[in-house]
Amino acid sequence: MADAAWHTALYGGSAALVSTVMAVPVALLAVRHDGPLRRLLERSSYLVLAVPGLVIALSLAYFSSRYADDLWYQTAPMLVMAYAIMFFPLALVGVRASIAQAPPGLEDVARSLGQGRLAVLWRVTRPLVGPGLAAAFCLVFLSAVTELTATLILVPTGVQTLATQFWRYQQNLAYGQAAPFALLMIGIAAVPSYVLARFFDRLPARATTT
């Protein structure tokens, strides 16, 4: 069980980090700029939620088999990439909401004082959007921890996650053996759930003060 919990946390955390980092430039473009290309880029990303995880997993498996000589099939990087693609819209929602609350005037002031774009992004924007980044990370992590369909197809050979172990025992009607894995998934999800609750509880207060 310890190995399954470790791999679940590792894959889920890695996917959450990748999705959150990928969401930052898209969210900045969506909030700070306007135009048809921006709207197309942002709205098309949400279409991923309508694509079943099975389709995404099979697409990555086909790409690996057809163009990469099975280089990445059933490896941790491909599974993490599948999670990151599947749950990218969740990360984008959290990051976009946080960036929308960050006053762009502060960035303008920093640039007027001679700070470059990267320096402004790191020293001014990052602290302001930090809670949103944490919320986006938690949203993706919670979804990845319980994901099963893509995991069954892409999980590395010989590796088990909490979801696959729970599914295996449940399929065999061994509910007593499946219960500890379900309980552990709930335990792993408790911390990010608490962080999310704290983040969203602050949103109405900020809106009221402004």
C-alpha positions as CSV (number, residue, x, y, z in Angstrom):
1,M,0.0,0.0,0.0
2,A,2.9,2.4,0.7
3,D,4.2,2.0,-2.8
4,A,0.8,2.6,-4.3
5,A,0.4,5.7,-2.1
6,W,3.8,7.0,-3.1
7,H,3.3,6.6,-6.8
8,T,-0.2,8.1,-6.6
9,A,1.2,11.2,-4.8
10,L,4.2,11.4,-7.2
11,Y,2.2,11.2,-10.4
12,G,-0.5,13.4,-9.2
13,G,1.8,16.1,-7.8
14,S,4.0,16.0,-11.0
15,A,0.9,16.4,-13.2
16,A,-0.5,19.2,-11.0
17,L,2.9,21.1,-11.2
18,V,3.0,20.7,-15.0
19,S,-0.6,21.8,-15.5
20,T,-0.2,24.8,-13.3
21,V,3.0,26.0,-15.0
22,M,1.4,25.5,-18.4
23,A,-1.7,27.5,-17.3
24,V,0.2,30.6,-16.3
25,P,1.1,32.0,-19.8
26,V,-2.4,31.2,-21.1
27,A,-4.1,32.9,-18.1
28,L,-1.8,35.9,-18.4
29,L,-2.8,36.2,-22.1
30,A,-6.5,35.7,-21.3
31,V,-6.6,38.4,-18.6
32,R,-4.1,41.0,-19.8
33,H,-4.9,41.0,-23.5
34,D,-8.0,40.9,-25.7
35,G,-8.7,39.6,-29.2
36,P,-10.1,36.7,-31.2
37,L,-6.9,34.7,-31.0
38,R,-6.8,35.0,-27.2
39,R,-10.4,34.0,-26.9
40,L,-9.9,31.0,-29.2
41,L,-6.9,29.8,-27.3
42,E,-8.6,30.1,-23.9
43,R,-12.0,28.6,-24.9
44,S,-10.5,25.8,-26.9
45,S,-8.6,24.6,-23.9
46,Y,-11.8,23.9,-22.0
47,L,-12.9,21.4,-24.7
48,V,-10.4,19.0,-23.2
49,L,-13.0,18.4,-20.4
50,A,-15.4,17.0,-23.0
51,V,-12.8,14.4,-24.2
52,P,-12.9,11.1,-22.2
53,G,-9.7,10.1,-20.5
54,L,-9.7,6.9,-22.5
55,V,-9.4,8.9,-25.8
56,I,-6.5,11.0,-24.5
57,A,-4.7,7.9,-23.2
58,L,-5.1,6.0,-26.5
59,S,-4.0,9.0,-28.5
60,L,-0.8,9.3,-26.5
61,A,-0.3,5.5,-26.8
62,Y,-0.8,5.7,-30.6
63,F,1.6,8.6,-30.9
64,S,4.2,6.7,-28.9
65,S,3.8,3.6,-31.0
66,R,3.5,5.3,-34.4
67,Y,6.1,8.1,-34.1
68,A,8.3,7.4,-31.1
69,D,9.0,3.6,-31.4
70,D,7.2,3.0,-28.1
71,L,9.7,5.2,-26.4
72,W,7.4,6.7,-23.8
73,Y,4.6,4.1,-23.7
74,Q,3.8,2.9,-20.1
75,T,6.3,5.3,-18.5
76,A,5.8,7.8,-15.8
77,P,6.4,10.9,-18.1
78,M,3.6,9.8,-20.4
79,L,1.2,9.1,-17.6
80,V,2.0,12.5,-16.1
81,M,1.5,14.2,-19.4
82,A,-1.9,12.5,-19.8
83,Y,-3.0,13.8,-16.4
84,A,-1.7,17.3,-17.3
85,I,-3.6,17.4,-20.5
86,M,-6.8,16.0,-19.0
87,F,-6.9,18.4,-16.1
88,F,-5.3,21.5,-17.7
89,P,-8.7,23.4,-17.8
90,L,-9.0,23.0,-14.0
91,A,-5.6,24.5,-13.5
92,L,-6.5,27.3,-15.9
93,V,-9.6,28.2,-14.0
94,G,-7.7,28.6,-10.7
95,V,-4.8,30.5,-12.2
96,R,-7.0,32.8,-14.3
97,A,-9.2,33.7,-11.3
98,S,-6.1,34.7,-9.3
99,I,-4.5,36.7,-12.0
100,A,-7.8,38.6,-12.6
101,Q,-7.6,39.8,-9.0
102,A,-4.0,41.0,-9.3
103,P,-4.0,44.8,-10.0
104,P,-2.1,45.3,-13.3
105,G,-1.2,48.8,-12.1
106,L,1.3,47.3,-9.7
107,E,3.1,45.7,-12.7
108,D,3.1,49.0,-14.5
109,V,4.7,50.7,-11.5
110,A,7.4,48.0,-11.3
111,R,8.2,48.4,-15.0
112,S,8.3,52.1,-14.6
113,L,11.0,51.6,-12.0
114,G,13.2,49.8,-14.4
115,Q,12.2,46.2,-13.7
116,G,12.1,43.8,-16.7
117,R,9.2,41.6,-17.6
118,L,10.6,38.5,-16.0
119,A,11.5,40.4,-12.9
120,V,8.0,41.9,-12.6
121,L,6.5,38.5,-13.1
122,W,8.6,36.9,-10.4
123,R,8.7,39.7,-7.8
124,V,5.3,41.3,-8.2
125,T,2.9,39.0,-10.0
126,R,3.9,35.7,-8.4
127,P,3.3,36.7,-4.8
128,L,-0.1,38.1,-5.8
129,V,-1.3,35.0,-7.6
130,G,0.4,32.5,-5.2
131,P,-2.9,31.4,-3.6
132,G,-4.5,30.8,-7.1
133,L,-1.5,28.8,-8.1
134,A,-1.9,26.7,-5.0
135,A,-5.6,26.2,-5.7
136,A,-4.9,25.2,-9.3
137,F,-2.3,22.7,-8.1
138,C,-4.8,21.2,-5.7
139,L,-7.6,21.0,-8.2
140,V,-5.4,19.0,-10.6
141,F,-3.9,16.9,-7.8
142,L,-7.3,15.9,-6.5
143,S,-8.5,14.8,-9.9
144,A,-5.3,12.9,-10.8
145,V,-5.3,11.0,-7.5
146,T,-8.7,9.3,-8.3
147,E,-8.3,9.0,-12.1
148,L,-8.5,5.4,-13.3
149,T,-9.2,5.0,-17.1
150,A,-6.0,6.6,-18.4
151,T,-4.1,5.2,-15.5
152,L,-5.0,1.6,-16.4
153,I,-3.7,2.2,-20.0
154,L,-0.5,4.2,-19.3
155,V,0.7,3.2,-15.8
156,P,4.2,1.8,-15.9
157,T,4.5,-2.0,-15.9
158,G,4.6,-3.4,-12.4
159,V,3.5,-0.1,-10.8
160,Q,0.2,0.3,-8.9
161,T,-1.6,3.4,-7.8
162,L,-4.3,3.6,-5.1
163,A,-7.0,3.9,-7.9
164,T,-5.8,0.8,-9.8
165,Q,-5.5,-1.2,-6.6
166,F,-8.9,-0.2,-5.4
167,W,-10.3,-1.1,-8.9
168,R,-8.6,-4.5,-8.9
169,Y,-10.0,-5.5,-5.5
170,Q,-13.4,-4.1,-6.3
171,Q,-13.6,-6.0,-9.5
172,N,-13.0,-9.2,-7.6
173,L,-15.7,-8.2,-5.1
174,A,-13.1,-8.0,-2.3
175,Y,-14.5,-4.9,-0.7
176,G,-12.8,-5.4,2.6
177,Q,-9.4,-5.3,0.8
178,A,-10.4,-2.4,-1.4
179,A,-11.6,-0.3,1.5
180,P,-8.2,0.7,2.9
181,F,-7.1,2.0,-0.5
182,A,-10.3,4.1,-0.7
183,L,-9.7,5.4,2.8
184,L,-6.1,6.3,1.9
185,M,-7.2,8.2,-1.2
186,I,-9.6,10.2,1.0
187,G,-6.7,10.9,3.4
188,I,-4.4,12.1,0.6
189,A,-7.2,14.3,-0.8
190,A,-7.9,15.9,2.6
191,V,-5.0,18.3,2.6
192,P,-5.5,19.9,-0.9
193,S,-9.2,20.0,-0.1
194,Y,-8.5,22.1,2.9
195,V,-6.3,24.4,0.9
196,L,-9.0,24.8,-1.7
197,A,-11.6,25.6,0.9
198,R,-9.4,28.3,2.4
199,F,-8.7,29.8,-1.0
200,F,-12.3,30.0,-2.1
201,D,-13.5,31.2,1.3
202,R,-11.4,34.3,0.7
203,L,-12.8,35.2,-2.7
204,P,-16.1,36.7,-1.5
205,A,-14.3,38.7,1.2
206,R,-12.0,40.2,-1.4
207,A,-14.9,41.0,-3.7
208,T,-16.7,42.7,-0.9
209,T,-13.8,44.9,0.1
210,T,-13.2,46.0,-3.5
